[in-house]
Amino acid sequence: MAPVKNGQVILNEVPKAGIIPGQTTVYREENLDIDATPLNGGFLVKTLTFSIDPVIFGRMKGPPPFGYTLGGPINNLGGGRVLRSEHPSFKVGDLVTGMMNFEEYVVVPAAQASMFETVDSSISLSARMGAAGLSGKTAYYGWKAYAPPSSKGNVCFVSSGAGAVGSIVIQLAKRDGYKVIASAGTDEKVSTMKDLGADVAFNYKTTATKDVLAKEGLINVYWDNVGGATLEAAIDAAAPRAHFIECGMLSGYLGESYHIKNLFMTIPKEVQLHGFIAVGWMEENWGREFRETMPKLIASGEIKYKEELIKGLDKAAEAVTAQLEGKNVGKPVLIVADE
Amino acid sequence: MAPVKNGQVILNEVPKAGIIPGQTTVYREENLDIDATPLNGGFLVKTLTFSIDPVIFGRMKGPPPFGYTLGGPINNLGGGRVLRSEHPSFKVGDLVTGMMNFEEYVVVPAAQASMFETVDSSISLSARMGAAGLSGKTAYYGWKAYAPPSSKGNVCFVSSGAGAVGSIVIQLAKRDGYKVIASAGTDEKVSTMKDLGADVAFNYKTTATKDVLAKEGLINVYWDNVGGATLEAAIDAAAPRAHFIECGMLSGYLGESYHIKNLFMTIPKEVQLHGFIAVGWMEENWGREFRETMPKLIASGEIKYKEELIKGLDKAAEAVTAQLEGKNVGKPVLIVADE
């Protein structure tokens, strides 16, 4: 068979403020002979989908190993269909998910095969990018690691509560008996957060966060997706010995950050800030539980999710930027091919 | 007996930047008939000494219950001799320590008696204000709660390492097998920190903290007494999953605070910031162990301490200010009377 076009997204330049498609990242096409390209004991995947996460932007800025290699393809959680395989654990036709380079066809080396898993079709592949994927894991692992079991009256505040991670956090907090306060930047998102079970949902662009927190009581857990002024308001409203689960600081990703002024108050209030990323030790502790639990909760409808599908690998940079700008409701998922 | 003079230190005005003796705090004298003043089941203490701690300044600024009441006496850990008692647990002549108003004679109500303890003279009363007192407890509790047991090669960085708390932390970290890096603001303090066992000790005014940390390796534990730019440098030098024990932010107590710009990096590095004060749950968990352990280690010389004695209750405000300005080496202790 003649070589096919293999589109790729390359990190061409470390971003200063935002991503400039065609400059920060470049979409290019190469030819690949998918029947002949050597597998060396690995397998070849036709990419169907990628998870879009804020961490992609963070990794464009940092040096390896956390950051991407300049001049190489960016990568993130993806999913696809096995086209060829020399690996005993993966058969032609399997649906798989794992950390994949942003390419239309990905050769997974044998040494990386253990990082992939085969998945069934009880839930959609796009759900496996979001609620059952990196976003769901981030919510689940962070919550398991750092949210204390609720006692009656405990309050959890979630920022960016209509986002891919925040929307799952709202539901985990409600399942654990918390009163949940959730914020986002549009009225449509406020409505989504209420549907997900938030007791108090507000638009921080039209209602001051500090006023809501002052009224709704001291917070025992703050799930922080945004940092900046919202984090500052949360410290002011923190109950003694509150846990702040530091998942992201979206507010500072684009342009100038706001540097909080009341970090000192974490001392007399005995607040703990837990920075985390859903990898390594967290995967070891809760990965199996997550895989056994979350897809079932999603399939049964007990955990709800929203997603926004973006078509085309060449739209990857725009999709990441739209998420950073808070333009999507729910989980952005890039669709590379339908099958 | 005729009434005696009873000096007191009153919070007269909430400080804006620093303490202005005679304005922020006022030293005044009242008369007290020490033979006749009613005890109502409590006891009367002749004050001998007070612990001087940065928290005194913090409490001048905050509202009750953390802060002091405007117009009332300030208080902190003190020690003295029981002159009269109606309480079964305290006899005339006992040496006692506890949270005491800054007065030459203190009537301890029956309801507060359980917060006091009688002490022996195996170590000096001033040592019970410092290494065996609030400073020692702060170091001991914070270390027990948040420093992971060391594995070979673990590194601990202590700022303000010649101070009352930092000097104990250096020794606890060494006892647990850490490599210890310690910073302070004078060469005399650097020499003290080396005597206490610090592997690397430096003067942050003449050597850049970031250069030392870059050279001496990623830090697994940061004991933070100062906040600000030093905290920022420590985040840059943090090992993955480092623990930051947030004990104080001295650098911001006087005048303008420096607001750190890299708080975001606590997320990819999975750094945890543990704000704490040595009260309540910490006292419950480690108070008994501390009382059984620390005075013996001090008496035997296994834990060393330095102290600076300041004479006169009317010098309380100056003593707090000198500590905030970093003027003392070791623990400042106010001597109210010799016996």
Interface residues (C-beta under 8 A of the other chain):
Chain A: G58 G62 F66 G227 R241 E246 C247 G248 M249 G252 S257 H259 I260 K261 L263 F264 T266 I267 P268 K269 E270 V271 Q272 L273 H274 G275 F276 I277 W281
Chain B: G58 G62 F66 G227 R241 E246 C247 G248 M249 G252 S257 H259 I260 K261 L263 F264 T266 I267 P268 K269 E270 V271 Q272 L273 H274 G275 F276 I277 W281
